[in-house]
Amino acid sequence: MNKQLIVLSAPSGAGKTTIAREILARHPADVMFSVSATTRAQRPAERDGVDYYFVTREKFEELISTGALIEHEEIFGNYYGTPKSEIERARQMSKRLLFDIDVKGGISIRNKFPHESLLIFIAPPDMPTLEARLRDRKTESQDTIHRRLERAQMEMGMAGQYDYIVVNDNLDRAVAEVEAIIFGED
């Protein structure tokens, strides 16, 4: 049986969102995106309910207290979490659910759904490349880049807890490798 819950995790700038979008574009009949809730500000190209559910801190804390989240994490002062309703939505549509979440969230998914989850860690080729990617995005301050690089060290240390590690040194190859892992499980 193939795993229904596919988790992609990586440090910021490693390419997990780009890879996730490509997998979703190639397999719309089989895989759907798990929309996370967050308290962070919506970026210009993002759409509420598509990229994230953008909620207030009070609403997020209500989701925590009522048990409406599978997992949640506070990162750089913002909450991120996966609503339980996302799993039900995927089951109703008979699709596998693709998560684009942080490493701690991925481990939480594995702990709650050990037989249904497939965890794939997307690693940068090296830290200088990761730093260059973050700077090239031109979306964050120097301080934010520094914090993301510090967090990346912790995230890289947790990669061994994942089922697979894919190094994103070439996007096309990384996408093909993730695709082979996901659909090779069938």
Secondary structure, 3 states (H helix, E strand, C coil): CCCCEEEEECCCCCCHHHHHHHHHHHCCCCEEECCEEECCCCCCCCCECCCEEECCHHHHHHHHHCCCEEEEEEECCEEEEEECHHHHHHHHCCCEEEEECCHHHHHHHHHHCCCCEEEEEEECCCHHHHHHHHHHHCCCCHHHHHHHHHHHHHHHHHHHHCCEEEECCCHHHHHHHHHHHHHHCC
